[in-house]
Amino acid sequence: MSERLRRIGLRLLVATLWLAGGYYLLLGGEYSALDLRDLGTDRGRIELRIDSLGVVTDSLQAWSDSLEASPVAIERVARERYGFIRDGERLYRFIPVDRSDQERIDRPANRD
């Protein structure tokens, strides 16, 4: 009977060591398998962000190059952003109206 108990105890000890090793492999330590999975997901998201920023950088570089080389591009920016006009032209600006101003404009004047 004691031989049988010793074998059962030895098997239980080996199984416990295997389970502890598996637990440590998956969930323990400084970088577990779950942490490595999360790092892979983060890496994919960051690479996608880098690619999109590369597209924005290329677009801004092209805009900068056109502003340095093309007087037409400079004129377009001056007209659109700063409201510059040529001699003989008229500039019409539309100013957004606040809700309180719109109600005052829509209400008929008191003529008492």
BAFI-3210 file (N, C-alpha, C; in Angstrom, 3 decimals, decimal comma, padded with zeros to 6 digits):
// residues 112
n [1|2|3|4|5|6|7|8|9|10|11|12|13|14|15|16|17|18|19|20|21|22|23|24|25|26|27|28|29|30|31|32|33|34|35|36|37|38|39|40|41|42|43|44|45|46|47|48|49|50|51|52|53|54|55|56|57|58|59|60|61|62|63|64|65|66|67|68|69|70|71|72|73|74|75|76|77|78|79|80|81|82|83|84|85|86|87|88|89|90|91|92|93|94|95|96|97|98|99|100|101|102|103|104|105|106|107|108|109|110|111|112]
n.u [000,806|001,949|003,817|002,185|000,946|003,187|003,827|001,511|001,744|004,144|003,375|001,407|003,007|004,631|002,656|001,737|004,042|004,231|001,849|002,342|004,592|003,463|001,564|003,267|004,609|002,572|001,193|002,848|005,859|007,899|007,258|004,594|002,782|000,376|000,996|002,813|001,106|-000,554|001,372|001,961|-000,480|-000,538|001,696|000,877|-001,183|000,280|002,025|000,180|-000,685|001,699|001,989|-000,244|000,474|002,699|001,536|000,229|002,455|003,742|001,826|001,835|004,460|004,398|002,633|004,137|006,318|004,994|004,201|006,659|007,575|005,601|003,961|001,245|000,094|000,737|-000,756|-003,330|-003,537|-003,291|-005,619|-007,693|-007,235|-006,535|-008,069|-007,224|-007,425|-007,504|-006,854|-009,810|-011,504|-014,165|-014,785|-016,734|-017,824|-019,208|-020,612|-021,091|-024,136|-025,117|-027,468|-029,016|-028,738|-029,946|-032,615|-033,260|-033,033|-035,034|-037,376|-040,080|-039,777|-040,637|-043,055|-044,217]
n.v [-001,194|001,265|001,627|002,096|004,497|006,127|006,206|007,463|009,920|010,803|011,069|013,011|015,119|015,560|016,255|018,591|020,185|020,392|021,782|024,148|025,074|025,451|027,403|029,483|029,857|030,788|032,862|033,978|035,673|038,367|039,098|037,757|035,285|036,459|039,161|039,382|038,903|041,160|043,124|042,555|043,257|045,990|046,793|046,409|048,323|050,661|050,622|050,987|053,569|054,958|054,615|056,094|058,629|058,993|059,356|061,788|063,398|063,282|064,603|067,167|067,874|067,999|070,147|072,171|072,250|073,114|075,662|076,894|076,938|077,801|080,620|080,790|079,020|080,318|082,651|081,558|080,633|083,072|084,349|082,590|082,125|084,578|086,514|088,176|090,346|091,204|094,276|095,954|093,860|092,492|091,628|089,390|088,598|086,206|086,198|084,113|083,956|084,377|082,513|084,128|086,638|086,094|085,669|088,249|089,616|088,399|089,042|091,274|094,835|096,974|099,370|101,466]
n.w [000,000|000,746|-001,264|-003,441|-002,627|-002,628|-005,370|-006,334|-005,009|-006,164|-008,860|-008,516|-007,628|-009,927|-011,784|-010,560|-010,735|-013,540|-014,097|-012,647|-014,034|-016,591|-015,986|-015,182|-017,583|-019,301|-017,881|-015,976|-014,840|-016,193|-018,828|-020,038|-022,011|-022,644|-022,401|-024,514|-026,657|-026,472|-026,985|-029,658|-030,850|-030,226|-031,673|-034,337|-034,482|-034,059|-036,265|-038,320|-037,709|-038,117|-040,875|-041,786|-040,894|-042,463|-044,974|-044,522|-044,035|-046,535|-048,076|-046,918|-047,477|-050,259|-050,559|-049,367|-051,136|-053,450|-052,650|-052,385|-054,989|-056,803|-057,879|-058,327|-056,503|-054,127|-054,452|-054,434|-051,774|-050,433|-051,288|-050,430|-047,667|-046,484|-047,681|-049,766|-052,594|-056,085|-057,922|-058,749|-058,189|-056,175|-052,815|-051,119|-047,994|-045,893|-042,846|-040,097|-038,254|-034,894|-032,862|-031,148|-032,337|-034,790|-034,040|-033,181|-035,576|-037,119|-035,724|-035,865|-035,874|-033,149|-033,476|-031,949]
ca.u [000,000|002,790|004,404|001,125|000,809|004,365|003,664|000,457|002,334|005,115|002,604|000,776|004,071|005,006|001,532|001,747|005,163|003,862|000,841|002,997|005,416|002,563|001,010|004,329|004,883|001,500|000,727|003,807|007,070|007,820|006,541|003,851|002,255|-000,683|001,662|003,366|-000,022|-000,932|002,422|001,769|-001,626|-000,101|002,632|000,085|-001,877|001,281|002,490|-000,885|-000,636|002,899|001,684|-001,149|001,244|003,551|000,709|000,042|003,744|003,950|000,906|002,346|005,699|004,007|002,058|005,264|007,066|004,235|004,240|007,991|007,895|004,527|003,267|-000,201|-000,277|000,821|-001,914|-004,523|-003,564|-003,547|-007,031|-008,583|-007,028|-006,397|-009,031|-006,610|-008,106|-006,790|-007,498|-011,023|-012,335|-014,900|-014,751|-017,942|-017,619|-020,425|-020,302|-022,137|-024,942|-025,491|-028,898|-029,665|-028,789|-030,913|-033,950|-033,444|-033,216|-036,297|-038,486|-040,443|-039,460|-041,771|-043,250|-045,198]
ca.v [000,000|002,449|001,798|002,696|005,893|006,862|006,439|008,476|011,175|011,224|011,529|014,274|016,118|015,840|016,992|019,931|020,910|020,705|022,843|025,387|025,521|025,962|028,678|030,488|030,109|031,575|034,040|034,485|036,301|039,776|039,164|036,522|035,091|037,453|040,441|039,340|039,056|042,577|043,881|042,364|044,071|047,389|047,033|046,555|049,613|051,727|050,622|051,599|055,009|055,476|054,685|057,221|059,857|059,123|059,937|063,207|064,057|063,430|065,638|068,472|068,154|068,420|071,494|073,067|072,394|073,944|077,047|077,440|077,010|078,259|081,843|080,542|078,409|081,377|083,525|080,836|080,657|084,454|084,649|081,757|082,219|085,942|087,396|089,135|090,504|091,998|095,555|095,843|092,755|092,719|090,495|089,217|087,688|085,832|086,006|083,326|084,724|083,635|082,273|085,289|087,691|085,694|085,922|089,692|090,033|087,868|089,633|092,608|095,973|097,598|100,726|102,176]
ca.w [000,000|000,816|-002,600|-004,260|-002,183|-003,058|-006,802|-006,495|-004,561|-007,170|-010,017|-008,128|-007,606|-011,314|-012,385|-009,974|-011,333|-014,917|-014,054|-012,215|-015,149|-017,626|-015,511|-015,251|-018,992|-019,906|-017,143|-015,000|-015,344|-016,569|-020,101|-020,229|-023,362|-022,833|-022,646|-025,873|-027,584|-026,436|-027,668|-031,094|-031,242|-030,170|-032,769|-035,554|-034,424|-034,199|-037,656|-039,116|-037,423|-038,788|-042,308|-042,050|-040,710|-043,645|-046,039|-044,181|-044,231|-047,977|-048,552|-046,462|-048,209|-051,612|-050,439|-049,107|-052,386|-054,398|-052,180|-052,654|-056,416|-057,668|-057,473|-058,383|-055,227|-053,115|-054,650|-053,985|-050,310|-050,022|-051,536|-049,625|-046,226|-045,982|-048,329|-050,683|-053,877|-057,079|-058,211|-059,538|-057,715|-054,937|-051,899|-050,312|-046,870|-045,198|-041,435|-039,449|-037,312|-033,690|-032,734|-030,520|-033,354|-035,801|-033,488|-033,176|-036,964|-037,606|-035,003|-036,408|-034,998|-032,443|-034,038|-031,101]
c.u [000,858|003,477|003,406|000,933|001,983|004,292|002,610|000,990|003,332|004,409|001,932|001,797|004,480|003,902|001,486|002,871|004,855|002,843|001,461|003,877|004,574|001,958|002,050|004,651|003,836|001,227|001,764|004,986|006,841|007,043|005,861|003,372|001,156|-000,088|002,242|002,269|-000,455|000,101|002,309|000,610|-001,250|000,824|001,885|-000,618|-000,895|001,810|001,445|-000,885|000,565|002,653|000,782|-000,426|002,217|002,794|000,507|001,334|004,022|003,070|001,398|003,631|005,381|003,434|003,163|006,066|006,323|004,223|005,600|008,211|006,834|003,860|001,743|-000,683|-000,250|-000,376|-003,194|-004,648|-003,882|-005,016|-007,939|-008,446|-007,075|-007,306|-008,416|-007,395|-007,214|-007,533|-008,718|-011,925|-013,076|-014,856|-016,040|-017,641|-018,956|-020,051|-021,419|-022,835|-025,272|-027,005|-029,607|-029,766|-029,838|-032,334|-034,254|-033,709|-034,591|-037,511|-038,811|-040,183|-040,745|-041,910|-044,300|-044,813]
c.v [001,270|002,719|002,480|004,171|006,740|007,173|007,513|009,848|011,719|011,746|012,870|015,409|016,511|016,649|018,422|020,773|021,292|021,839|024,180|025,944|026,096|027,295|029,781|030,851|031,024|032,893|034,659|035,170|037,737|039,968|037,823|036,420|036,104|038,834|040,491|039,486|040,521|043,452|043,743|043,193|045,550|047,721|047,234|047,892|050,765|051,786|051,248|053,108|055,650|055,610|055,873|058,552|060,074|059,736|061,431|063,979|064,282|064,543|067,032|068,856|068,626|069,832|072,517|073,308|073,285|075,404|077,694|077,711|077,709|079,528|081,667|079,936|079,440|082,307|082,844|080,852|082,066|084,812|083,880|082,029|083,658|086,948|088,439|089,173|091,310|093,314|095,317|094,694|093,178|091,443|090,490|088,193|087,444|085,467|085,194|084,150|083,829|083,479|083,486|086,451|087,373|085,943|087,416|090,197|089,602|088,538|091,011|093,701|096,513|099,030|101,469|103,586]
c.w [000,000|-000,529|-003,533|-003,903|-002,640|-004,557|-007,070|-006,090|-005,576|-008,419|-009,731|-008,103|-009,022|-011,996|-011,861|-010,568|-012,779|-014,958|-013,640|-013,336|-016,285|-017,246|-015,632|-016,695|-019,611|-019,191|-016,222|-015,652|-015,757|-017,863|-020,332|-021,669|-023,645|-023,100|-024,060|-026,913|-027,642|-027,143|-029,184|-031,624|-031,260|-031,336|-034,089|-035,611|-034,637|-035,631|-038,585|-038,931|-038,126|-040,287|-042,625|-041,859|-041,874|-044,814|-045,782|-044,419|-045,712|-048,546|-048,153|-047,187|-049,626|-051,583|-050,218|-050,382|-053,383|-053,957|-052,442|-054,135|-057,258|-057,140|-057,485|-057,064|-054,104|-053,233|-054,159|-052,461|-049,814|-050,209|-050,583|-048,137|-045,714|-046,680|-049,235|-051,991|-054,814|-057,269|-059,100|-059,108|-056,455|-054,107|-051,093|-049,239|-046,196|-043,769|-040,808|-038,369|-036,119|-033,630|-032,130|-031,508|-034,412|-035,310|-033,492|-034,593|-037,461|-036,946|-035,592|-035,376|-034,372|-032,941|-033,240|-030,896]
res [m|s|e|r|l|r|r|i|g|l|r|l|l|v|a|t|l|w|l|a|g|g|y|y|l|l|l|g|g|e|y|s|a|l|d|l|r|d|l|g|t|d|r|g|r|i|e|l|r|i|d|s|l|g|v|v|t|d|s|l|q|a|w|s|d|s|l|e|a|s|p|v|a|i|e|r|v|a|r|e|r|y|g|f|i|r|d|g|e|r|l|y|r|f|i|p|v|d|r|s|d|q|e|r|i|d|r|p|a|n|r|d]
***
